[in-house]
Amino acid sequence: MASTELSGRLPGPSESTTRLTKIVAVTSLVVLAGSYVVNAMDRQVFSVLLPGIRGDYGFSLGQGGLLATIFTLGIGVAGVPTGYLLDRLSRKTVMLIGILIYSMFTILTMASTGFSDMVTYRALSGVGEAMQNAALFSAVGAYFFANWAMALGALNFAYGLGGFLGPLLGARLAGAGSWRTPFGVYGVIGLAFVLLIAVAIRKSFTERQEVSDDLGSQLHVDHVPPRLYNRNILLLGLTAVVVGVAMYGYIGLYPTFLMSHVGLPKDQAALAASMFGLGALSGVPAGWLGDRLNQRTVMIVSLLAGSVVGYLLFNGPTTAGPQYVLSFAEGAIASGFLFVNIYSAMQRAVRPKMIGRASGVYVASFYIPAAFAGYLFSALVGATGWGGAGLWQLTVLPLIGVVALLFVDVRQFSTAARHRRH
């Protein structure tokens, strides 16, 4: 059993259909979610450290914005290939390789000598994050097929926890040493999870295939389009694009805005950035609502609310308390409600055998454009000021997603027939 756990071969029928006890399944979910906490800590910490990095290297605001979000290019570019890789290798193997890659390049960021190698390390760390992301969400989505959005919400809870801890701990580690220290610490923790997952997680959890056995007669997919690139997938992909660009425009330069424009001290700016991660903990109730309500309506309402919050972040109150609340709301809406429900909706828009590829399409749609969100936001700041950048990228842009969602047909989702039978 140990040799097959570490091999790249696909599971046999007994591995892919065996159900674990509830305790073992939940424990497996907790361990994998823990690895996703570290993933989020690495993603969220860079923007808080950016002022110090810019000071050391003399980077412009545009260079800093690109560095803060370029890792999403690696995530997005690797997204679709990873989806196909998941059809050929075990999810566990892909997950382990992914964590190893992003941990190593996170550590290498410490040794950067300038813009070119730092931007390369950050982009390549995203490749590993994409592999872990697609494998993790595919495994959990398949094992907990009956409660997709709820299970994916649990993973987003882990992301939110990491998003909260990453900036706070990063700022403290940097204060006790230098901006390089957090990258080393987070990278080593990631390597520790490689060993833990290799030893502790069974393929009977990660490689679940026969999801129809769990739902019995409740599962009907004849009404779901047989093609991967159907109308719903394309419309949801467009929505993912605008959410990713809006969200990462905020993530990339928000602490810089608070410190350089609003005048908040570093510790308050770090706490404000961390509140985004705390808001992302809403992924669990967001997933619960997505499982039980019209998911298109949930996403449209979230986009409209996000447009208001995005405007107020850069055009509203300038004191710490209100910014904490607004940043929390941005995390709850963008990372909690929208990320979880768009992701699960794209998986529901295809038949179960294509869940892995749908995950890859989502990752590419969400993250490739987001790679340039920080640079775009910095360009808008130069042209229209911080308030104008917030207006165009966080308020106007999400409205495109609202229009796209109006044409999504939820009757073609894989859960539609099951809901009609209840």
C-alpha positions in Angstrom: 0.0 0.0 0.0 2.8 2.4 0.8 4.4 2.1 -2.6 1.1 2.9 -4.4 0.5 5.8 -2.1 3.6 7.6 -3.5 3.3 6.3 -7.1 1.7 8.3 -9.9 -0.6 5.5 -11.1 -4.3 5.9 -11.2 -6.3 4.1 -8.5 -8.0 0.8 -9.1 -11.7 0.2 -8.7 -11.4 -0.8 -5.1 -9.5 2.3 -4.2 -11.8 4.7 -6.0 -15.0 3.2 -4.5 -14.0 2.5 -0.9 -15.7 4.7 1.6 -13.7 5.7 4.7 -15.2 6.1 8.1 -16.5 9.6 8.9 -13.7 10.2 11.4 -11.0 9.3 8.9 -12.7 11.3 6.1 -13.0 14.4 8.2 -9.5 14.0 9.6 -8.2 13.8 6.0 -10.1 16.9 5.1 -8.6 18.8 8.0 -5.1 17.8 7.1 -5.5 18.8 3.5 -7.2 22.0 4.5 -4.2 22.7 6.7 -1.9 22.6 3.7 -4.2 25.1 2.0 -3.9 27.4 5.0 -0.1 27.6 4.3 -0.9 28.2 0.6 -3.0 31.2 1.5 -0.5 32.5 4.0 2.1 32.6 1.2 -0.3 34.3 -1.2 -1.5 37.0 1.2 1.8 38.0 2.9 3.5 39.6 -0.1 1.4 42.7 -0.3 2.2 43.6 3.4 5.9 43.1 2.8 5.8 45.1 -0.4 6.7 48.5 1.0 9.9 47.0 2.5 10.7 45.1 -0.7 10.3 48.3 -2.7 12.5 50.2 -0.3 15.3 47.6 -0.6 15.2 47.3 -4.4 13.8 50.6 -5.5 10.8 49.1 -7.4 8.2 51.4 -8.8 4.5 51.1 -7.8 3.8 49.3 -11.1 6.6 46.8 -10.5 5.4 46.3 -7.0 1.8 45.8 -8.1 3.0 43.2 -10.7 5.1 41.3 -8.1 2.2 41.2 -5.7 -0.1 39.4 -8.2 2.2 37.7 -10.7 2.0 34.4 -8.9 -1.5 34.1 -10.2 -0.1 33.8 -13.7 1.6 30.6 -12.7 -1.6 29.4 -11.1 -3.6 30.2 -14.2 -1.2 29.0 -16.9 -0.9 25.7 -15.0 -4.6 25.4 -14.4 -5.8 23.7 -17.6 -2.7 21.4 -18.0 -3.2 20.4 -14.4 -6.8 19.5 -15.1 -5.7 17.1 -17.8 -2.9 15.8 -15.6 -5.4 14.9 -13.0 -7.0 12.6 -15.6 -3.7 10.7 -15.9 -2.0 10.8 -12.4 -3.5 10.4 -9.0 -4.7 13.6 -7.3 -2.5 12.9 -4.3 0.6 12.8 -6.5 -0.3 16.0 -8.2 -1.0 17.6 -4.9 2.3 16.6 -3.4 4.3 17.8 -6.4 2.4 21.1 -6.3 3.1 21.8 -2.6 6.8 20.9 -3.1 7.1 23.3 -6.0 5.5 26.4 -4.4 7.3 25.8 -1.1 10.7 25.7 -2.9 10.1 28.9 -4.9 8.8 30.7 -1.8 12.1 29.9 -0.1 14.0 31.1 -3.2 12.2 34.4 -3.1 14.5 35.2 -0.1 17.5 35.0 -2.4 16.2 37.4 -5.1 18.8 39.8 -6.5 16.4 42.0 -8.4 13.0 42.3 -10.2 13.6 39.7 -12.9 14.4 36.8 -10.7 11.9 37.7 -8.0 9.1 38.0 -10.6 10.2 34.6 -11.9 10.2 32.9 -8.5 6.7 34.4 -7.7 5.3 33.2 -11.0 6.7 29.7 -10.6 5.4 29.4 -7.1 2.0 29.9 -8.6 2.5 26.8 -10.8 2.8 24.7 -7.6 -0.2 26.4 -6.1 -2.3 25.6 -9.1 -1.4 21.9 -9.0 -2.3 21.8 -5.3 -5.5 23.8 -5.8 -6.9 21.8 -8.7 -6.0 18.4 -7.1 -7.3 19.4 -3.7 -10.6 20.9 -4.9 -11.2 17.9 -7.3 -10.5 15.4 -4.5 -12.8 17.1 -2.0 -15.5 17.8 -4.7 -15.6 14.2 -5.7 -15.6 12.7 -2.2 -18.2 15.0 -0.9 -20.2 15.2 -4.1 -23.6 15.4 -2.4 -22.6 18.6 -0.6 -20.2 20.2 -3.1 -20.5 23.8 -2.2 -20.5 23.1 1.5 -17.3 21.0 1.2 -15.6 23.6 -1.0 -16.7 26.2 1.5 -14.7 24.3 4.2 -11.6 24.6 2.0 -12.2 28.3 1.5 -12.5 28.5 5.3 -9.0 27.2 5.4 -7.9 29.8 2.8 -9.5 32.5 4.9 -7.7 31.3 8.0 -4.4 31.4 6.1 -5.3 34.8 4.6 -5.9 36.1 8.1 -2.7 34.7 9.7 -0.4 35.3 6.7 -0.2 39.1 6.8 -0.3 39.3 10.6 2.5 36.7 11.2 4.4 38.0 8.2 4.5 41.5 9.6 5.6 40.3 13.0 8.3 38.0 11.5 9.5 40.8 9.3 9.6 43.2 12.2 11.8 40.7 14.2 14.1 40.1 11.3 13.6 41.2 7.7 11.0 40.9 4.9 12.8 37.7 3.8 12.0 35.8 7.1 8.3 35.1 6.4 9.1 33.5 3.0 11.6 31.1 4.6 9.2 30.2 7.5 6.2 29.6 5.2 8.3 27.6 2.7 9.6 25.2 5.4 6.0 24.7 6.8 4.9 23.8 3.3 7.7 21.1 3.0 6.5 19.6 6.3 3.0 19.2 4.8 4.5 17.3 1.9 5.7 14.7 4.3 2.5 14.6 6.4 0.2 14.2 3.4 2.5 11.5 1.8 2.3 9.5 5.0 -1.2 10.2 6.4 -3.6 10.7 3.5 -5.1 7.6 1.8 -5.8 7.4 -1.9 -9.3 6.1 -1.0 -10.0 9.7 0.0 -8.2 11.6 -2.7 -9.1 9.4 -5.7 -12.9 8.9 -5.2 -14.5 8.3 -8.6 -17.9 6.6 -8.4 -19.8 9.5 -6.9 -23.1 8.2 -8.3 -23.0 5.3 -5.8 -23.4 7.8 -3.0 -26.4 9.6 -4.4 -28.2 6.6 -5.9 -31.3 7.5 -7.8 -31.0 11.1 -6.7 -28.2 11.8 -9.3 -29.3 12.6 -12.9 -26.9 14.1 -15.4 -28.7 13.6 -18.7 -29.7 17.2 -18.6 -26.1 18.4 -18.2 -24.3 19.3 -21.5 -21.9 16.5 -22.5 -19.2 19.0 -23.6 -16.7 20.7 -21.3 -16.9 24.1 -23.0 -20.7 24.6 -22.9 -22.5 27.9 -22.5 -22.7 27.8 -18.7 -18.9 27.1 -18.4 -18.1 30.0 -20.7 -20.4 32.5 -18.9 -19.2 31.4 -15.5 -15.6 31.6 -16.7 -16.2 35.2 -17.7 -17.6 35.9 -14.3 -14.5 34.3 -12.7 -12.3 36.6 -14.8 -13.9 39.9 -13.6 -14.0 38.7 -9.9 -10.3 37.6 -10.1 -9.1 41.0 -11.6 -11.2 43.0 -9.1 -10.2 40.9 -6.0 -6.5 40.8 -6.8 -6.4 44.5 -7.7 -7.4 45.0 -4.1 -5.2 42.4 -2.6 -2.0 43.5 -4.4 -1.9 47.2 -3.4 -4.4 47.6 -0.5 -1.7 47.7 2.2 0.3 50.2 0.2 -2.8 52.4 -0.2 -3.4 52.3 3.6 0.2 53.1 4.4 1.2 55.6 1.7 -2.2 57.4 1.0 -4.3 57.0 4.2 -1.3 57.1 6.5 -2.0 54.1 8.7 1.0 52.5 10.5 2.2 49.1 9.3 0.6 47.1 12.0 -2.8 48.5 11.4 -2.4 48.1 7.6 -1.4 44.4 8.2 -4.5 43.9 10.4 -6.7 45.5 7.7 -5.3 43.2 5.1 -5.8 40.2 7.4 -9.5 41.1 7.8 -9.9 40.0 4.2 -8.9 36.5 5.2 -11.2 36.6 8.2 -14.1 37.5 5.9 -13.2 34.6 3.6 -14.2 32.3 6.5 -17.7 32.9 5.3 -17.0 30.3 2.7 -18.8 27.7 4.8 -22.2 29.5 5.0 -21.7 30.7 1.5 -21.4 27.1 0.3 -24.4 26.1 2.4 -26.5 28.8 0.8 -25.2 27.8 -2.7 -26.3 24.2 -2.1 -29.8 25.3 -1.1 -30.7 28.5 -3.0 -30.6 29.5 -6.6 -26.9 29.7 -7.0 -27.1 32.2 -9.8 -29.1 34.6 -7.6 -26.5 34.2 -4.8 -23.7 35.1 -7.1 -25.5 38.1 -8.6 -26.4 39.6 -5.2 -22.8 39.0 -4.1 -21.4 40.9 -7.1 -23.7 43.9 -6.5 -22.8 44.0 -2.9 -19.1 43.7 -3.8 -19.3 46.7 -6.1 -20.5 48.8 -3.3 -17.8 47.6 -0.8 -15.1 48.0 -3.5 -16.0 51.6 -4.0 -16.1 52.4 -0.3 -12.7 50.8 0.3 -10.9 53.4 -1.7 -13.4 56.3 -1.6 -14.9 56.0 1.9 -13.7 56.2 5.5 -10.0 56.7 6.1 -9.7 55.6 9.7 -8.6 52.1 10.8 -11.9 50.8 12.2 -14.1 51.3 9.2 -11.4 49.9 6.9 -11.2 46.7 9.0 -15.0 46.3 8.5 -14.8 47.0 4.7 -11.9 44.7 4.2 -13.7 41.9 6.1 -16.7 42.5 3.9 -14.6 42.3 0.7 -13.2 39.0 1.9 -16.6 37.6 2.7 -18.1 38.6 -0.6 -15.2 38.0 -3.0 -13.4 35.1 -1.5 -16.3 33.6 0.5 -19.4 33.9 -1.6 -18.1 34.4 -5.1 -15.0 32.2 -5.2 -16.8 29.2 -3.6 -20.0 29.5 -5.6 -18.5 30.2 -9.0 -16.1 27.3 -8.5 -18.8 24.8 -7.5 -21.1 26.1 -10.2 -18.5 25.4 -12.8 -18.1 21.9 -11.5 -21.9 21.5 -11.5 -22.0 22.8 -15.1 -20.3 19.6 -16.4 -20.8 15.9 -15.9 -19.0 14.2 -12.9 -16.3 12.6 -15.1 -15.1 16.1 -16.1 -14.9 17.7 -12.7 -11.1 17.8 -12.8 -11.0 19.6 -16.2 -13.7 22.0 -15.1 -11.6 22.8 -12.0 -8.7 23.5 -14.4 -10.8 25.8 -16.5 -11.9 27.7 -13.4 -8.3 28.1 -12.2 -7.2 29.5 -15.5 -10.2 31.8 -15.8 -9.8 33.2 -12.3 -6.0 33.5 -12.1 -4.4 34.3 -15.5 -6.1 37.8 -15.8 -5.6 38.3 -12.1 -1.8 38.2 -12.6 -1.9 41.7 -14.1 -4.5 43.0 -11.7 -2.0 44.7 -9.5 -0.3 46.4 -12.5 -3.6 47.5 -13.9 -4.6 48.9 -10.5 -1.3 50.9 -10.3 -1.9 52.2 -13.8 -5.4 53.3 -12.9 -3.9 55.0 -9.8 -1.5 56.9 -12.0 -4.3 58.0 -14.3 -7.3 58.5 -11.9 -5.9 58.4 -8.4 -6.6 55.7 -5.7 -10.3 56.5 -5.7 -10.7 56.3 -9.4 -8.8 53.0 -9.5 -11.2 51.6 -6.9 -14.2 52.8 -8.8 -13.2 51.3 -12.2 -11.6 48.0 -11.0 -13.7 47.1 -8.0 -17.1 48.7 -8.8 -17.7 49.0 -12.5 -15.8 45.8 -13.6 -17.9 43.4 -11.4 -21.0 44.5 -13.2 -19.9 42.7 -16.3 -20.1 39.5 -14.2 -23.7 40.4 -13.3 -24.6 40.6 -17.0 -22.9 37.3 -17.8 -24.8 35.5 -15.0 -28.1 36.6 -16.3 -27.6 34.2 -19.2 -26.6 31.2 -17.0 -29.1 28.3 -17.1 -29.1 26.7 -13.6 -31.5 24.0 -14.9 -28.5 22.5 -16.7 -26.5 22.1 -13.4 -25.8 18.6 -12.3 -27.8 19.1 -9.1 -30.9 20.5 -10.8 -32.7 17.2 -11.2 -32.0 16.2 -7.6 -33.4 19.5 -6.4 -36.5 19.1 -8.4 -37.2 15.7 -6.9 -37.1 17.0 -3.3 
